[in-house]
């Protein structure tokens, strides 16, 4: 089971000093309410961590740089409570190396038409600030997720939850190691890969290993481990009599179990997250690693 409880999305709010300290305090209070609400939503598997309201270019750049090196930070949720001049965000967004989600929402569900005034307008300019921020992200051709809607709506919560899992997967992929046993099947095109491009685009580190290295791990598997895995097979699968204990094909099942265990040891020892195999290069393996 993959555990995501320690991963964090930083809730970052944009504003500016034009409106005065009283307004900025209200902006911070509202941002804390939203971030706490999202953090308490069971549907969202990661922590939502409030960050101070950002009002200057250096502050924005500092938070983005801190997010890049924070081990548990999987990305940012950006919200423009007021009008946040977007040129302030350029250097920060240029340096940001983690995913970000633009939450285009208002703090209030409804607009108080009967009592609206300029103070309310100055404070609640998410529509204006969101367009300004969205323009800059588009001008910079930045990939990001945009979610539009009231922050307490279930649809918005579900979209944030879904995207947070994607952000976790992206961060995990940056350290993913893939073992390629025996390289590619000869003359086959669709499974041929570009290891350099995979690492540039996805972060996957893909390296080839001779099948002989795997064979050594298979030969070192104790018989007692094979016995335990065979018992697991018998509990997990419907098997015909010929492959069960005493059957004429049972030795082939034990071979399959040895290969699975040997491969497991190889992958665990090398901290690999995945592997590929080939149909042509067996080099000492008695059968293809089908069950593995």
C-alpha positions as CSV (number, residue, x, y, z in Angstrom):
1,X,0.0,0.0,0.0
2,X,1.4,3.4,-1.0
3,X,1.3,5.9,1.9
4,X,0.7,9.5,0.9
5,X,0.0,11.0,4.3
6,X,3.4,12.6,4.7
7,X,3.3,14.3,1.3
8,X,2.4,18.0,1.2
9,X,0.7,20.5,-1.1
10,X,1.7,24.0,-0.2
11,X,-1.3,26.4,-0.3
12,X,0.1,29.7,-1.7
13,X,-2.0,32.9,-1.8
14,X,-1.2,35.9,-4.0
15,X,-2.0,39.5,-3.2
16,X,-0.1,42.9,-3.0
17,X,0.6,45.8,-0.6
18,X,-1.6,48.2,-2.5
19,X,-4.6,47.4,-0.3
20,X,-3.0,47.9,3.1
21,X,-2.2,45.7,6.1
22,X,-5.8,45.3,7.2
23,X,-6.8,43.8,3.9
24,X,-3.7,41.5,3.8
25,X,-4.6,40.2,7.3
26,X,-8.1,39.3,6.0
27,X,-6.5,37.7,3.0
28,X,-4.3,35.5,5.3
29,X,-7.3,34.6,7.5
30,X,-9.4,33.5,4.5
31,X,-6.5,31.5,3.0
32,X,-6.0,29.7,6.4
33,X,-9.7,28.8,6.4
34,X,-9.6,27.3,2.9
35,X,-6.3,25.5,3.5
36,X,-7.5,24.0,6.8
37,X,-10.8,22.9,5.2
38,X,-9.0,21.2,2.3
39,X,-6.5,19.6,4.7
40,X,-9.4,18.1,6.7
41,X,-11.0,16.6,3.6
42,X,-10.6,12.8,3.7
43,X,-10.8,12.6,-0.1
44,X,-7.5,14.5,-0.4
45,X,-4.8,12.0,0.5
46,X,-2.0,14.5,1.2
47,X,-1.5,17.4,3.7
48,X,-2.5,20.9,2.6
49,X,0.0,23.2,4.2
50,X,-0.7,27.0,4.5
51,X,2.1,29.4,3.4
52,X,2.2,33.1,4.1
53,X,0.5,35.4,1.7
54,X,2.9,36.4,-1.1
55,X,3.0,40.1,-2.1
56,X,6.5,40.6,-3.7
57,X,8.6,39.1,-6.3
58,X,11.4,38.0,-3.9
59,X,8.9,36.3,-1.6
60,X,7.3,34.4,-4.5
61,X,10.7,33.3,-5.7
62,X,11.8,32.2,-2.2
63,X,8.7,30.0,-1.7
64,X,9.2,28.4,-5.2
65,X,12.8,27.7,-4.5
66,X,12.0,26.2,-1.1
67,X,9.3,24.0,-2.6
68,X,11.9,22.7,-5.1
69,X,14.1,21.3,-2.3
70,X,11.5,20.4,0.2
71,X,11.5,16.5,0.3
72,X,7.8,16.2,1.2
73,X,6.4,19.0,-1.0
74,X,4.8,17.5,-4.1
75,X,3.7,20.9,-5.5
76,X,1.8,24.1,-5.0
77,X,-1.9,25.2,-4.9
78,X,-1.9,28.8,-6.0
79,X,-4.9,31.1,-5.2
80,X,-5.2,34.8,-6.0
81,X,-7.4,36.2,-3.3
82,X,-7.0,39.8,-4.6
83,X,-5.4,41.2,-7.7
84,X,-1.8,40.0,-7.6
85,X,0.2,41.6,-10.4
86,X,1.4,38.7,-12.5
87,X,4.8,40.0,-13.4
88,X,5.8,39.4,-9.8
89,X,5.3,35.7,-10.4
90,X,7.7,35.3,-13.4
91,X,10.9,34.5,-11.7
92,X,9.3,32.2,-9.2
93,X,7.4,30.3,-11.8
94,X,10.5,30.1,-14.0
95,X,12.4,28.5,-11.1
96,X,9.6,26.2,-9.9
97,X,10.4,22.6,-10.7
98,X,7.3,21.0,-9.2
99,X,3.7,20.8,-10.4
100,X,1.3,23.5,-9.5
101,X,-2.5,23.8,-9.4
102,X,-4.3,27.1,-10.0
103,X,-7.4,27.2,-7.8
104,X,-9.7,29.7,-9.4
105,X,-12.2,30.3,-6.6
106,X,-13.8,33.0,-4.5
107,X,-13.8,33.0,-0.7
108,X,-17.5,33.7,-0.6
109,X,-20.0,31.3,-2.2
110,X,-22.4,34.2,-3.1
111,X,-21.8,37.9,-3.9
112,X,-23.6,40.2,-1.4
113,X,-25.2,42.4,-4.0
114,X,-27.2,44.5,-1.5
115,X,-24.3,45.6,0.5
116,X,-21.3,45.4,-1.8
117,X,-18.8,48.4,-1.7
118,X,-15.3,49.2,-2.8
119,X,-13.7,47.6,0.3
120,X,-15.4,44.3,-0.6
121,X,-14.4,44.8,-4.2
122,X,-10.7,45.4,-3.3
123,X,-10.6,42.4,-1.0
124,X,-12.4,39.9,-3.3
125,X,-10.8,40.2,-6.7
126,X,-10.1,36.5,-7.3
127,X,-11.7,36.8,-10.7
128,X,-9.3,39.6,-11.6
129,X,-6.3,38.1,-9.9
130,X,-7.0,34.6,-11.3
131,X,-7.1,35.9,-14.9
132,X,-3.9,37.9,-14.4
133,X,-2.1,34.8,-13.0
134,X,-3.6,32.5,-15.7
135,X,-2.5,34.9,-18.4
136,X,1.1,34.8,-17.2
137,X,1.2,31.0,-16.8
138,X,-0.2,30.8,-20.4
139,X,2.2,33.4,-21.7
140,X,5.1,31.4,-20.2
141,X,3.6,28.2,-21.7
142,X,3.6,26.4,-18.3
143,X,1.9,23.1,-17.8
144,X,-0.5,23.3,-14.8
145,X,-3.9,22.2,-13.6
146,X,-6.7,24.8,-13.4
147,X,-9.7,24.1,-11.2
148,X,-12.6,26.5,-11.3
149,X,-15.4,26.5,-8.8
150,X,-16.3,27.2,-5.1
151,X,-13.7,25.6,-2.8
152,X,-16.3,23.8,-0.7
153,X,-18.0,22.1,-3.7
154,X,-17.5,18.3,-3.8
155,X,-16.5,18.5,-7.5
156,X,-13.7,20.9,-6.7
157,X,-12.5,18.8,-3.8
158,X,-12.5,15.6,-5.9
159,X,-10.5,17.3,-8.7
160,X,-7.9,18.5,-6.2
161,X,-7.8,15.0,-4.7
162,X,-7.3,13.4,-8.1
163,X,-4.6,15.9,-9.2
164,X,-2.7,15.5,-5.9
165,X,-2.3,11.8,-6.7
166,X,-0.9,12.7,-10.1
167,X,1.5,15.1,-8.4
168,X,2.6,12.3,-6.0
169,X,3.2,10.0,-9.0
170,X,5.2,12.7,-10.8
171,X,7.5,13.3,-7.8
172,X,7.9,9.5,-7.3
173,X,8.9,9.1,-11.0
174,X,11.8,11.5,-10.5
175,X,13.7,8.9,-8.5
176,X,12.2,5.8,-10.2
177,X,14.8,3.1,-11.3
178,X,14.0,0.5,-13.9
179,X,16.0,-2.6,-14.4
180,X,16.0,-3.8,-18.0
181,X,16.9,-7.5,-18.0
182,X,18.4,-8.7,-21.3
183,X,17.6,-5.4,-23.2
184,X,15.1,-5.5,-26.0
185,X,13.8,-8.4,-28.1
186,X,15.8,-8.2,-31.4
187,X,14.2,-6.4,-34.4
188,X,11.2,-5.3,-32.4
189,X,10.4,-1.6,-32.7
190,X,7.5,-0.8,-30.3
191,X,9.3,-1.9,-27.1
192,X,12.6,-0.2,-28.1
193,X,13.1,2.8,-25.9
194,X,15.3,5.9,-25.6
195,X,16.8,5.8,-22.1
196,X,18.0,9.3,-22.2
197,X,14.7,10.7,-23.4
198,X,12.9,8.7,-20.7
199,X,15.0,10.3,-18.0
200,X,14.7,13.8,-19.5
201,X,10.9,13.6,-19.9
202,X,9.8,11.4,-17.0
203,X,12.7,11.1,-14.6
204,X,13.0,7.3,-15.0
205,X,16.5,6.0,-14.7
206,X,16.5,3.0,-17.0
207,X,19.6,0.7,-17.1
208,X,20.3,-2.7,-18.7
209,X,21.5,-5.7,-16.8
210,X,22.7,-9.0,-18.3
211,X,20.4,-12.0,-17.6
212,X,23.4,-13.7,-16.0
213,X,23.2,-11.3,-13.0
214,X,19.6,-12.3,-12.5
215,X,20.5,-16.0,-12.8
216,X,22.9,-15.7,-9.9
217,X,20.2,-14.3,-7.7
218,X,17.8,-17.1,-8.8
219,X,20.4,-19.8,-7.9
220,X,20.8,-18.3,-4.4
221,X,17.2,-18.6,-3.5
222,X,16.7,-21.0,-0.5
223,X,14.4,-23.9,-1.0
224,X,12.4,-22.8,2.1
225,X,11.5,-19.5,0.4
226,X,10.3,-21.5,-2.6
227,X,8.1,-23.7,-0.4
228,X,6.5,-20.6,1.2
229,X,5.8,-19.0,-2.2
230,X,4.3,-22.3,-3.6
231,X,1.9,-22.3,-0.6
232,X,0.9,-18.7,-1.6
233,X,0.4,-19.8,-5.2
234,X,-1.9,-22.6,-4.0
235,X,-3.9,-20.2,-1.8
236,X,-4.2,-17.5,-4.5
237,X,-4.7,-19.5,-7.8
238,X,-6.9,-22.3,-9.1
239,X,-4.3,-24.9,-10.2
240,X,-4.9,-28.2,-12.1
241,X,-3.7,-31.3,-10.3
242,X,-0.7,-31.7,-12.6
243,X,1.0,-28.6,-11.4
244,X,0.3,-29.2,-7.7
245,X,2.6,-31.0,-5.3
246,X,3.4,-34.5,-6.8
247,X,2.2,-33.5,-10.2
248,X,4.4,-34.1,-13.3
249,X,4.5,-30.3,-14.0
250,X,5.2,-29.2,-10.4
251,X,9.0,-28.8,-11.0
252,X,8.2,-26.1,-13.6
253,X,6.1,-24.3,-11.0
254,X,9.0,-24.4,-8.5
255,X,11.3,-23.0,-11.2
256,X,8.9,-20.1,-11.8
257,X,8.8,-19.4,-8.0
258,X,12.6,-19.4,-7.9
259,X,12.8,-16.9,-10.8
260,X,10.2,-14.7,-9.1
261,X,12.1,-14.7,-5.8
262,X,15.4,-14.2,-7.4
263,X,14.0,-11.2,-9.4
264,X,12.4,-9.8,-6.2
265,X,15.8,-10.0,-4.4
266,X,17.6,-8.3,-7.3
267,X,15.0,-5.5,-7.5
268,X,14.9,-4.9,-3.7
269,X,18.7,-4.9,-3.4
270,X,19.0,-2.3,-6.2
271,X,16.0,-0.2,-5.0
272,X,14.2,-0.7,-8.4
273,X,10.6,0.2,-8.9
274,X,10.0,-1.8,-12.1
275,X,11.6,-4.0,-14.7
276,X,11.4,-5.2,-18.3
277,X,12.3,-8.6,-19.7
278,X,12.9,-10.1,-23.1
279,X,11.7,-13.2,-24.9
280,X,15.0,-14.0,-26.5
281,X,17.7,-13.7,-23.8
282,X,17.2,-16.4,-21.1
283,X,20.9,-17.2,-20.5
284,X,20.5,-19.9,-17.8
285,X,16.9,-19.2,-16.9
286,X,14.9,-22.5,-17.4
287,X,11.8,-20.6,-18.5
288,X,10.4,-17.1,-19.2
289,X,9.7,-15.1,-16.0
290,X,6.0,-15.3,-16.6
291,X,4.7,-15.5,-13.0
292,X,7.3,-12.9,-11.9
